[in-house]
Amino acid sequence: MPPVVPASRDLRLDLFRGLALWLIFLDHIPSNIVSWVTIRNYGFSDATEIFVFISGFTAAFVYGRAMSEHGVIIAGARVLKRAWQVYVAHIFLFVIYMAEISYVSASFDNPLFNEEMGVFNFLKQPDVTLIQALLLKFKPANMDVLPLYIVLLAVFPPMLWLLKRSLNGALALSVLIYLLAWYFHWNFPSYPDGHWVFNPFAWQALFVFGAWCGLGGAARMARVLNSPFTVAAAVAYILFAIAIVATWHFPRLAQHVPRWLAEWIYPIDKTNLDVLRFAHFLALAAITVRLVSRDRLWLRSPVAYPAILCGQHSLEIFCLGVFLSFVGHFMMVEISRGVGMQIIVSLLGIVIMVGVAWLFAWYKRIEGPHRGPPAAAPGSTLAGGEA
Amino acid sequence: MRIVAALLVWTLAASTTVAAAMAESCAVAASFANTEIALPRVYAAMQKKRLTISVAGTSSSTLPGPEGARAAYPARLEAVLTNHLPNVTVRVISHAKSRQTSEDMVKTFPLMLMDDRPDLVIWQTGTVDAIRGVDPDVFRATLNLGADTLIAGGANVLFVNMQFSPRTVSMIAIWPFLESMKFVALERDLPVFDRFSIMRLWDEVGTFDLYSPTKRMETAAKVHDCIAHLLADLIENSAQLAVAAKPAEAPAK
């Protein structure tokens, strides 16, 4: 059954966000052969960039319209409600993580891994750990994206207001914050030490850039995007990234990277959204927009439907993906770690994600007419209110 | 991608009977223990028939119990190298101590350099920093500082990255630390002994059971022995590369 979509909704957003959610799921299962298909093995950027960009784009699209129709207060309140939902989802995931780690710690004993046992130390002080988790300062491995998203949404209302007043002015402010964060090393503190893995001061630039595109920036860039020079530069850069990343997988190739180049490009910093990563995402996006125009018929065919469905329920499916990666890893260590198992776990996980997304769509359909603010625009329902 | 390559290697290794000198199980991961980066100081030391190696590390460079020190990879490395290089006096001095962050270790480097006068420093680090939540940026800066200190002290440097522990791999955020170490090594042309990928491969192809809970030392000792063999191969190969690269410089120590 093809999704019912108003003409204004760009299905490519849902499609690529859905695909990004699958890739994040695959990447979160340690030692999974299927994850070699994910884009982080072929370039500097990964699914996180896609997710953050599209989230910014849809947030601007959905709440921007709400702001035009119902004013700043209503739109702002809806953004904050969304931030709260993401916060609750994050804490829910944290509880699942605690259950997993408590279980493992009770059955873990191996003289080889005395050092790694140190990770269970925080279980000895639940008072501190739980409070730090509620404050978003203690974040277990692989649980860094949602806290970033919470912060981005929490400060989005004034940014959205500014974007609507002055599209380019808001983007300039966002870039300025990005640059200042690099210069002054701004970041949020973490517990017990260090900083956030995804620095909100840096990653906001991609989110706001997505919002900028969603509010008309994309149309302004159409001429630049369609120029053969842009396409050539993007292709060249993507090939360059593939060549560099190949030297990470095959250390023998590393000697072919000139020293000056290595000194210039390394380290490629994910925490602060390195310019090389940002540029790599832009290059991929430029090529994608050119290859997949929004009126492609297959976007409405059953082939694209599963990914689109997941992309339309991104928060739920993101959380489910993180949960399934825990379960998948658990199954792999408890039952079998063979290649066959890795493939089965990966495919099964994606099937479950699609099935649950379908279930959410079904709930929305049966509950839709009776619930929610009557003023919600059709586009916002399809975005799932989900920016 | 790595896994695919490793599986290929594995198939090849499995089809040819590997020499008995090294447990065949170890050889599975041999492709990860080759860096193609020369170690000229080590080569010069071998020429002078006296090779001193210092190991800076944490508890994953040790094993517990009364037999632990002899079974852990630094002691095994000394035995293997002595066996391979009968004319060279090989000393491997372990400074491994549990719960040290990289920063803690760097503070001990000047003294270690003075006491041991090492030709090679094997620097194993990362897990403690990851568990403590040290900033990857700080970790990277510390690796740079430490490597500079060691190089200025006249030693070649070899990094050893984190262990692969199947039960905790999804719980410790070691990826940024693996990456940081990789980048520091790439920038400075330092070899990395990729213990993480090696142990992951052993786990995947079933060379060792790294998962089952056990109090016994048997598997742990075998793993350390294998690490020592692969490390020895890497060190010897990298030393030989120094011949081709340039005539060995051997400033008086």
Interface residues (C-beta under 8 A of the other chain):
Chain A: H28 I29 P30 S31 I33 W36 N41 E100 I101 V104 S107 F108 D109 N110 P111 L112 F113 N114 E115 E116 M117 G118 V119 N121 P140 A141 N142 S190 Y191 P192 D193 G194 H195 V197 T247 W248 H249 F250 P251 R252 A254 Q255 V257 R259 A262 E263 Y266 P267 I268 D269 K270 T271 S325 F326 H329 V333 R337 V339
Chain B: M1 R2 I3 V4 A5 L7 N34 T35 E36 I37 T58 S59 S60 L63 P64 G65 G68 S98 R99 T127 V128 I131 R132 G133 V134 D135 P136 D137 V138 R140 Q163 F164 S165 P166 R167 T168 V169 S170 M171 I172 A173 I174 P176 E179 S180 K182 F183 V184 L186 E187 D189 V192 D194 R200 D203 E204 L210 Y211 S212 P213 T214 K215 R216 M217 T219 A220 V223
